């Protein structure tokens, strides 16, 4: 789990001043009314679309690969919508880290919490299975807040100040486990706790296999099935969605996966990919498409992203 906090006075040198200013602005965003915050988030998204050509290219290429049935105009509009969603995620992150419990509760609609309760009652742990949606920061707080029996995985940020602020914000909702600390995750599951886990990003390594995602074979983490088999934990899927306008956010838990894990970890992994894909198709603009999900299965193979990322889009 996470180590002791780093005192913030250690980040007062000039190299951190620009980030401190940005964090101060984020903190201000957290107190804005929901409608105003979302309007600013969409503006941020339009700006990000313009100033982040590499990310724009990756998103566009992913959409070309995942939705070949869409026309070029439809694909272009979806990419723009993806960046609007990314801008909204900035505002949602401020709500997750700094907004009051009451304010967050007023935004949330949680369905199926009984599936988590029933799975925890077994005493063998629960893997809360989800994907990398742009709403994950805020909806993660909605699901975990007030539940000391739910832990969350995290990836360290390269900037130590941002890492410290991010960790403090997230620890308001749930104890944190470093993504690389698989042993700690297994220990937590064996103690009968739940762990929030998203295995849907490209992964090459010991626990990797080639699995289809939107009809494309790409390296995928098999850890969900392997950890469930090792610990006896139930796998409870949950999806999150940003509802239209200012209606809030839906966090929907589903029944534990039946007959999971099976005899074949690769088949189990494909099952997980198919499930996450079905959620993405419901709200494709809310998925984190700026990640290079369709990397080749092995180093040295031709990458589908190997084109000039600075080429202007029409």
LOZANU-548187 format. One record per residue: residue in three letters; x, y, z of N, C-alpha, C, O in turn. Coordinates in steps of 0.2 Angstrom, whole numbers, plus 2048, in hexadecimal, padded with zeros to 3 digits. Atoms other than C-alpha are relative to their C-alpha. Example, Ala and Ser with C-alpha at 12.3 -4.5 7.8 and 13.67 -1.06 7.14 Angstrom:
2
ala8047FA80083E7EA827804806800809805803 ser7FC7FA7FF8447FB8247FC8058037FF80B804 
END
This chain:
314
unk8047FA80080080080080480680080A806800 unk7FC7FA8018058127FF8048018078027FF80C unk7FC7FF7FA81381880B7FD8078037F880A801 unk8027FA7FC8128278178008067FB8048067F6 unk8007FA80480E83880F80780480080A804805 unk7FA7FC80181C8438097FD8078027F980A7FF unk8037F97FF81A8558118018047FA8058047F7 unk8007FB8068158628058058058008078087FA unk7FB7FB80082286E80B8077FE7FC80B8027FA unk7FA80280482F8638017FF8027F98048017F5 unk8017FE8078278697F17FF8087FF7FC80A7FB unk8007F880182A87C7F38058037FC8058097FB unk7FA7FE80583987D7E77FC8037FA7F78017F8 unk8037FD8068368887D77FE7FB7FB7F97FC7F7 unk8028058068358787CC7F97FE8017F67FB7FC unk8078027FF8248757D47FB8057FF7F5804800 unk8047FB7FF81D8867D37FA8007FB7F48027FC unk8058008058148847C27FA7FB8027F47FC801 unk8048057FF80C8747C87FB8028067F5801806 unk8047FE7FA80687C7D97FB8057FD7F5805800 unk8057FB8027FD88A7CF7FB7FC7FC7F57FD7FD unk8058048037F587D7C47FB7FC8057F57FC804 unk8038037FB7F08737D47FB8058037F5803805 unk8047FB7FC7E98837DC7FA8017FB7F48027FE unk8067FF8057DE8867CC7FB7FA8007F57FB800 unk8048068007D88747CD7FC8008077F67FE807 unk8048007FA7D38767DF7FA8058007F5804803 unk8057FC8017C98857DA7FA7FD7FC7F47FF7FD unk8058048047C087B7CD7FB7FC8047F67FB803 unk8048057FC7BA86F7DB7FA8038037F6800805 unk8057FD7FD7AF87C7E27FB8037FC7F68067FE unk8057FE8057A68817D27FA7FC8007FA7F6802 unk80680380179487D7D08017FB7FA8057FC7F6 unk7FF80580479286D7C68008027F88048007F4 unk8007FE80778C8757B68058047FD8088037F8 unk7FB7FC8017998827B68077FC7FF80A7FD7FA unk7FA8058017A78757B98007FC7FA8057FB7F7 unk8008058067A186A7AB8018057FA8048027F5 unk7FE7FC8067A187979F8078027FF80A8027FA unk7F87FF8007B387D7A48037FA7FD8087FA7FA unk7FD8068027B786B7A28007FF7F88057FC7F5 unk8018008077B086B7908058047FC8088037F7 unk7FC7FB8037BA87A78C8087FE80080B7FE7FC unk7F98037FF7CA8727938017FA7FB8067F97F8 unk8008058057C68637888018027F98057FF7F5 unk7FF7FD8077C586E7788078027FF80A8017FA unk7F97FE8007D687577D8057FB7FF8097FB7FC unk7FB8068007DE8647808007FD7F98057FB7F7 unk8008028077D885F76F8058047FB8088017F7 unk7FC7FC8047E186D76780880080280C8007FD unk7F97FF7FE7F186D7718047F980180A7F9803 unk7FD8077FF7F485A7738007FC7FA7FC7F77FA unk8018038077F78547618027F88017FF7F47FE unk7FE8077FF8008437677FA7FC8037F87F7800 unk8068037FD7F183F7727FA8007FB7F67FB7FB unk8058008057E58447658017FB7FA7FC7F87F8 unk7FF8058057ED8397587FF7F98037FC7F57FF unk8018077FD7ED82A7647F97FF8007F67F97FF unk8088018007DA82D7677FD7FE7FA7F97FA7F9 unk8028008077D782F7558017F97FD7FD7F67FA unk7FE8078037E081F7507FD7FA8047FB7F6801 unk8048057FC7D881575E7F98007FD7F67FA7FD unk8078008027C781A7587FF7FD7F97FB7FA7F7 unk7FF8038077CC8167468007F88007FD7F57FC unk8008087FF7D080474C7FA7FD8037F87F8801 unk8068037FC7C28017587F98017FD7F57FD7FE unk8067FF8037B480974E8018017F87FF8067F6 unk7FF7FF8087B880673B7F98017FD7F98047F7 unk8077FF8037A58067387FE8078007F98097FC unk8027F88007A481973C8038037FA8098027F8 unk7FD7FC8067A782572E805805803806806809 unk7FB7FB7FE7B683172F7FD806804800808809 unk8037FB7FC7AA83F7357FE7FE8077FF80280C unk8028037F97A38347438067FF80480680080A unk7FA8017FC7B482F748803806803805807809 unk7FD7F97FE7BA8417497FC8038057FF80680A unk8047FE7FB7AB8467538017FC8078017FF80C unk7FF8047FA7AE83875F80780280380780280A unk7FA7FE7FE7C083D7617FF80780480280880A unk8027FA7FC7BA84F7667FC7FF8067FE80280B unk8048017FA7AE8487728047FD8058037FE80B unk7FB8047FB7BC83D77A80480680480580580A unk7FD7FB7FD7C584D77D7FC8058057FE80780A unk8057FC7FB7B68567858007FC8068007FF80C unk8008047FA7B584779080680080480680080B unk7FA7FF7FC7C7849795801806804803806809 unk8007F97FD7C585B7997FB7FF8067FD80280B unk8048017FA7B68567A48037FC8068027FD80B unk7FC8047FB7C18497AD80480480480580380A unk7FC7FC7FC7CC8577B37FC8038057FE80380B unk8047FD7FB7BE8607BC7FD7FA8057FD7FB80B unk8038057FC7B784F7C28067FE8058047FC80B unk7FB8027FC7C884B7C980180580680280380C unk8007FB7FA7C785C7D47FB7FE8047FC7FF80A unk8058027FC7B78567DA8017FA8048007F980A unk7FE8067FC7BE8457DF8058018058047FF80B unk7FA7FF7FB7CD84C7E87FE80580680080480B unk8017FB7FB7C585B7F17F98028017F7805806 unk8077FE7FF7B285C7F07FE7FD8068007F8808 unk8038027FA7A88598007FC7F97FE7FA7F87F8 unk8048078017A08478027F98027FE7F67FE7FA unk8077FF80278F84F8017FF8027F97FB7FF7F5 unk8017FE8077928577F08017FA7FC7FE7F97F7 unk7FF8068047998477E97FA7FB8007F87F87FB unk8068047FF78A83D7F07FB8027FC7F77FE7F9 unk8067FD80477E8497E88017FE7F87FC7FF7F4 unk7FF8018077868457D78007F87FE7FF7F77F8 unk8008078027868327D87FA7FC8007F57FD804 unk80680580077A8247D48047F97FF8077F77FB unk7FC8068007818137D97FA7FA8007F67FA804 unk8048068017788037D48047F980180A7F97FF unk7FD8067FF77C7F17D98057FF8058097FA805 unk7FC8017FA7857F47E98007FA8048047F7807 unk8018077FC77E7E47F08047FB7FD8067F6801 unk7FB8058037897DA7E480780080380A7FB805 unk7FA7FF7FC7987E17ED7FF7FE8078047FA809 unk8018027F97917DE7FE8007F98008037F6805 unk80180780078C7CC7FA8077FD7FF8097F8802 unk7F980380279E7C97F28048018068087FC808 unk7FB7FF7FB7A77D08017FE7FC8068027F980A unk8028047FB79C7C680D8037F97FF8037F5804 unk7FC8078017A57B68068068008038097FA805 unk7F98007FC7B57BC80E8067FE7FC80B7FD7FF unk7FA8028047C07B87FF8028057FC8078047F7 unk7FE7FA8047C27C97F87FC8017FA7F97FD7F7 unk8047FE8067BB7D27E98058047FC8088097FE unk7FD7FB8057C37D97D97FB8047FD7F68017F9 unk8057FB8037B97E87D48038027F98078067F8 unk7FD7FF8077BC7E77C17FD8067FC7F78067FC unk8037FB8047BA7F67B68058027FB80A7FE7FA unk7FB7FE8057C37FF7A88028088017FF80B805 unk7FD7F98007CC8107A57FB8057FD7FD8077F7 unk8047FB8027BE81C7A3802807803805807808 unk7FE7F97FE7C082F7A47FD8028077FF80680A unk8037FE7FA7B482F7B38037FC8068007FD80B unk7FE8057FB7BE8227BD80280480780180180C unk7FD7FD7FA7C682F7C97FA8028057FA80080B unk8067FE7FC7B58367CF7FB7FA8027F97F9808 unk8048057FE7AB8267CE8037FB8058007F7808 unk7FC8057FB7B981C7D77FE8038077FE7FF80C unk8017FD7F97B68287E67F97FE8027F77FC808 unk8078027FE7A38257E57FF7F98027FB7F8807 unk8018087FE7A58127E68047FF8068017FB80A unk7FC8027FA7B38127F37FF80480680080180C unk8007FC7FA7AF8207FF7FC7FD8057F67FA804 unk8048037FA7AA81A8108017F98017FD7F6805 unk7FF8088007B080880C8077FF80280B7FE7FD unk7F98027FF7C08048158027F97FE8087F77FE unk7FF8068037BE7F380E8028007F88027FA7F5 unk7FF8008077C17F97FC8078047FF80880A802 unk7F97FD8017D37FD7F68008027F87FC7FF7F4 unk8007FE8077D88057E58077FF7FE80C801802 unk7F98008037E78027DA8028077FD7FD80B7FB unk7FE7FA8037F18117D48077FF7FD80B7FB7FE unk7FA8008047FF8157C880480780280180C802 unk7FC7FA7FD80D8217CF8018057FA8028037F4 unk7FF7FA80580E8327C680880180080B801805 unk7F87FF8008208377C0801807804807807807 unk7FF7FA7FC81E8487C87FE7FF8087F97FD809 unk8018027F98208467DB7FB8048047F7802808 unk8057FB7FD8158557E07F97FE7FE7F57FD802 unk80680380280784F7D57FE7FA8037F87F8805 unk8018067FD80983E7DB7FD8008087F97FD80A unk8027FF7F98078447ED7F98028017F5800805 unk8077FD8007F884E7EA7FB7FB7FE7F67FB801 unk8048068027F08407E07FF7FB8057F97F9806 unk8018057FB7F38347ED7FC8028067F77FE809 unk8047FD7FB7EC83F7FB7F98007FE7F47FF802 unk8068008027DD8427F17FC7F97FF7F67F9802 unk8038068017DA8307ED7FF7FC8077FA7F8808 unk8018047F97DD82A7FF7FA8038047F9800809 unk8067FE7FD7CE8348047FA7FB7FF7F67FB803 unk8058058027C48267FC8027F98027FE7F5804 unk7FE8077FF7CE8167FD8077FF80180B8037FF unk7F98017FF7DE80F8038037FE7F98007FB7F5 unk7FD8018067EA80E7F48067FA8008097F9805 unk7FB8058017F58007ED8038017F98008027F4 unk7FC7FF8068038037E07FE7FB7FB7FE7F57FD unk8028058057FF7FB7D08057FA7FF8037F57FD unk7FB80580080F7F27D08017FB8068047F6806 unk8008047FA80C7EA7E17FB7FB8007F67FB804 unk8058058018037DB7DC8007FC8067FA7F9808 unk8008047FA8087D27EC7FB8038057F8800809 unk8057FD7FB7FF7DF7F77F97FF7FE7F57FE802 unk8078018027F07DE7EC7FD7F98027F77F8804 unk8028077FE7EF7CB7EF7FF7FF8077FB7FC809 unk8018007F97F27CD8017F98038027F6801807 unk8067FD7FE7E37D98027FA7FC7FE7F57FC802 unk8058058027D87CD7F87FF7FB8057FA7F9807 unk8008067FB7DD7BF8047FD8028077FB7FE80A unk8037FD7FA7D77CA8127F98018007F6803804 unk8078008017C67CA80B7FE8077FE7F88097FE unk8017FA8027C77DC8057FE8017F87FF7FC7F5 unk8017FF8077C27E47F48068047FD808809800 unk7FB7FC8047CE7EB7E77FD8037F97FB7FF7F5 unk8027FD8077CA7F77D98057FF7FB80B8007FC unk7FA8028047D37F17CA7FD8017F87F87FF7F7 unk8027FF8077D37F67B78067FD7FC80B8007FC unk7FB8038047DD7EA7AC8008017F88037FD7F5 unk8028008077D87F179B8068047FC8048057F6 unk7FB7FD8047E87FA7968057FC7FD8067F67FF unk7FB8058037F57F378A8067FE805808802809 unk7FB8027FB8017E87948047FA7FD8017F57FA unk7FB8058028107DE78F8047FD80680680280A unk7FC8027FA8187D379C7FE7F98017FB7F57FD unk8018077FE8177C27A57F97FE8007F87F97FE unk8078027FF8057C37A87FC8037FA7F78067FB unk8037FD8068007C87967FE7FB7FB8027F67FA unk8028048057F77C07887FD8047FA7FB80A7FB unk8037FC8057F07C57777F97FF8007F77F9800 unk8078018007DE7C87787FC8057FC7FF80B7FB unk8047FB8047D17D176D7FD8058047FA804809 unk8037FA7FD7CB7E27717FE8047FA8028077F6 unk8037FD8067BF7EA7648037FC7FA8047FF7F5 unk7FE8048067C47DB7588078017FF8097FE7F9 unk7F98008017D77DF75A8047FD8058027FE80B unk7FC8037FB7E37D47628068048038098087FF unk7FB7FC7FC7EE7DD76F8027FE8067FE7FA809 unk7FD8037FA7F87DA77E7FB8028067FA808807 unk8047FF7FB7ED7D878D8027FD8078047F7807 unk7FF8037F97EF7D57A07FC7FA8027F67FB802 unk8048067FE7EA7C47A67FF8008087FC7FB80A unk8008007F97EB7C97B87FA7FF8047F97FC809 unk8068017FD7D97CA7BC7FE7F98017FC7F7807 unk8028087FF7D67B77B98057FD8058037F9809 unk7FB8047FC7E67B27C18008028088007FE80C unk8007FF7F97E47BC7D17F97FE8037F97FC809 unk8068037FD7D27B67D38017F98017FE7F6806 unk7FE8087FF7D87A47D18048008068037FB80A unk7FB8017FA7E67A77DE7FD8028077FF7FF80C unk8037FE7FA7DB7AF7EB7F97FE8017F77FE807 unk8078027FF7C97A97E87FC8068007F6805801 unk8047FA8007C37BB7E67FB8007FB7FC7FD7F5 unk8057FF8057B37BF7DD8028067FC80680A7FE unk7FF7FB8057B47CA7CE7F98047FF7F58017FC unk8077FC8017A67D87CF8028057FB80580A7FD unk7FF7FB8057A67E27BF7FC8078027F7806805 unk8047FA8007A17F47C08028057FB8078067F9 unk7FF7FB80579F8027B37FD8068037F9807808 unk8027FA7FE79D8147B57FF8057FA8028047F5 unk8027FC8067958217AA7FF8078027FC808808 unk8027F97FF7948347A97F98017FD7F88007F7 unk8077FF8037818387A77FF8067FD80380B7FE unk8007FA80377B84579C7FF8068047FC806809 unk8017FA7FD77B8577A18038008078097FF808 unk7FE8007F977C8597B47FD7FB8047FB7FC80A unk8048067FD7738497B88057FC8058027F9809 unk7FC8047FB7838427C18037FA7FD8057FA7F7 unk7FC80580278C8327C07FD7F98027FA7F9808 unk8038067FF7868207BF8067FB80180B7FA7FD unk7FB8067FE7918127C87FB7FA8007F77F9805 unk8048068007898017C48047FA8018087F87FD unk7FD8077FE78F7F17CC7FC7FB7FD7F67FB7FD unk80380680378B7E17C38017FA8048067FA809 unk7FE8067FC78A7CF7CA8077FD7FF8097FF7FA unk7F980380179A7C67CD8007FC7FA7FB7F87F8 unk7FF8048067A17BD7BD7FF7F98028027F7807 unk8028077FF79A7AB7BD8067FC7FD8087FE7F8 unk7FB8058027A779D7BB8068047FE8098027F9 unk7FA7FC8017B57A97BC80480080680280180C unk7FD8028067C37A57BB7FF7F97FE7FC7F5802 unk8018078027C27967B08067FD7FF80B7FE803 unk7FA8048017CF78A7AA8058037FC80B8017FC unk7FB7FD8057D779579D8008088027FB80B801 unk7FF7F97FE7DE7A67A37FF8057F97FC80A7FA unk8017FC8067DE7AC7907F88017FF7F68077FD unk8077FF8017CB7A978E7FD8048057F9808804 unk8027FB7FB7C87B279F8018077FE7FD80B7FF unk7FE7F98017D27C17997FC8027FA7FA8087FA unk8047FE8067C87C17887F98028037F6807800 unk8077FE7FD7B87C17938008078037FB80A802 unk7FF7F97FD7BE7D079C8008057FB7FD80A7FC unk8007FB8067C27D978C7FA8017FD7F88077FC unk8078008037B17D57857FC8048047F8808802 unk8047FC7FC7A97DC7948018088007FD80C800 unk7FE7F98007B37EC7957FE8047F97FC8097F9 unk8027FD8067B07EF7827F98018007F78067FD unk8077FF80079D7ED7847FE8068047FA80A802 unk8017FA7FC79E7FB7918028067FC7FE80B7FC unk7FE7FB8047A88067867FB8027FA7FA8087F9 unk8047FF80679C8047777FA8048037F68077FF unk8057FC7FD78F80C7838018078007FD80B7FF unk7FD7F97FF79981C7868078007FD80B801801 unk7FA8018027A781B77A80580780180B806801 unk7FC7FA7FF7AC82E77D803800807807804808 unk7FD8007F97AF82A78F8057FC8028077FB808 unk7FB8057FF7BC81D78D8078047FF8078097FB unk7F97FD8007CF82278F8037FE7F98087FA7F9 unk7FD8028077D382177C8078037FF8098017F9 unk7F97FD8027E382B77D8057FB80280B7FD801 unk7FB8067FF7EC81B7838017FC7FA7FC7FB7F7 unk7FF8048067F48117767FE7F88028027F4803 unk8038067FE7E98027798027FA7FB8037F47FD unk7FF8068057ED7F87698078007FE8097FF7F8 unk7F88028018007F676B8007F97FD7FC7F57FF unk7FF8078028077E77628027FC8058047FE80B unk8008057FA8087D776C8077FF8028097FE808 unk7F98017FE81B7D776B8048067FE8038097F9 unk7FC7FB8028297E476B8037FE7F98057F97F7 unk7FD8008078307E77597FA7FF7FB7FC8007F5 unk80580180581F7E37517FD8077FE7FE80C802 unk8027FA8038187F17467FA8038047F57FF806 unk8067FD7FC80D7FD7507FB8047FC7FD8077F7 unk8067FC8047FC80474A8018078017FD80B7FE unk7FF7F97FF8028147518068047FD8078097FE unk7FA7FE8038118167477FF8057FA8008037F4 unk8017FB80580C82673D802806803803807809 unk7FF7F97FE81083873E7FB8038057F6805802 unk8057FD7FC80783E74E7FF8077FF7FA80A802 unk8017F98018098507497FD8027FA7FB8087F9 unk8047FF80680084E7397FA8048017F6801806 unk8067FC7FF7F285B7387FA7FC7FE7FA7F87F9 unk8078048027E08537397FC8057FC7FC80B7FE unk8057FC8047D485A72C7FA8028047F6805801 
END
